[in-house]
Amino acid sequence: MVPQTGQVIVGREAIGGVLQSFLALRGTMKMYTVDVIEAGDVALLRAHWRLAGTGPDGKPLEIQGHSVEVIWRQSDGNWLFVIDHPFGAG
């Protein structure tokens, strides 16, 4: 995962920590897929997303971005995010 800071975050525990900050906003997220390019068991996604929630100060806030993700199809048919860059397609 690549948070807005541009730092690459690797591993379930570290990524979970980053995602906790999003979950703490207790918001609603909407994602609009713009493009999907599939090549066998790998796909490249591009989307626009918007997250509306409540900041630590109790005031409403909105975060949005244009993302790019790489996903990989598992043997059971489910897709796994391999790279998630929420601000990577700006």
N, C-alpha and C positions, 0 to 999 in steps of 0.2 A: 504494500500500500504506500502511496505517496501523498502525505497530507499537504496542506497548502504551503507549508514551510519549504517544501521541496525535498525534505529528508525522506529517504527510503526506509520503510518500516518492514521488517521481516519476522515471521514467526507468529503463531496463533496468539500467544500471550501478549506480545507487543502490539499486534494489530487490534486485539481485544481492548487494550488500554486506550488506543486512539478512538475506537468506536464508542467506548463508554462516554467520551466527551460529547459525542453526537446524541447518544441516548439520554444524557442528562438534560438535554434541552426539552425533553418530553414533547416533541413536536410531531409534525406531519410532514412526511417526505413524499414528493411526487417526482417521478422520473419519466422522461419522454425519450424513448429510443429513437435516434436519428438515423443510424446506419448500422448494419450488421454485415460483416464479411466472414463467411464460413469457409474453412479449408480443411476438410476431413474432420478430425476431432479437435480442431482449434478454431476459435472465432475471435474476431476483433469487433468490439462494440464501441459506439460513440453515442452519447446521450446528453440531454440537458436535464438538470435536476434542480429542485428547489426545496429547501427545508425551512419551515416556519415553526418557531418554538419560543421558549422563554429563556432569556439569558440568566446568568448567575445573579444579576442585579434585580431580577423579577420583571424586567421590561421585555416586551415582545421583540423578537429579532428574526431576521430572515437571512439565510445564506443560500447562495446559488452558484452553480458552476456548469461547465461543459466538461464531461468526463470521457475518458477512454479506458477501456478494460480489455484484457485478454482472458479468455476463458477456455477451459479444456474439458472435453467430454470424457467422463469416467466410464469404466466398463459396465456400470449399471445404467448408463444412459443419462445420468444427472450431470450437470455442468458445474465445474469448480472454478472460482476466480483465481487466476494465477497472478495477474497484475491488475491493480485497481488504482487509477490515478484520477481522483475526483475533479481536479482542476487542470487536467492534461490536454484538453482539446479546446482551450480558450482561443 
